[in-house]
Amino acid sequence: MQVFPHAYVGSETQVGFGSIVNTGAIVSHECVLGECVNISPGALLAGRVQVGDRALIGMGVTVNLQVQVGAGARVGTAPP
């Protein structure tokens, strides 16, 4: 696991092997990140979010409470 500068990982969060929490990202309490997950800069995961193996959460994305993101998923923001 790598946690970059200015990132936050909350209490009781589980982070799998090879996962990255990038600069300025927030992973709140009781989240579960699978293996090789990429949380991009500025992303926000609210409490109890589950992210499957090899998933990518894009820059500036907010994932609401108790959401499950499947393995291999790519979550991004819509263009303006």
ABEGO torsion letter per residue (X at the ends): XBBBBGBBBBBGBBBBBGBBBBBGBBBBBGBBBBBGBBBBBGBBBBBGBBBBBGBBBBBGBBBBBGBBBBBGBBBBBBBX
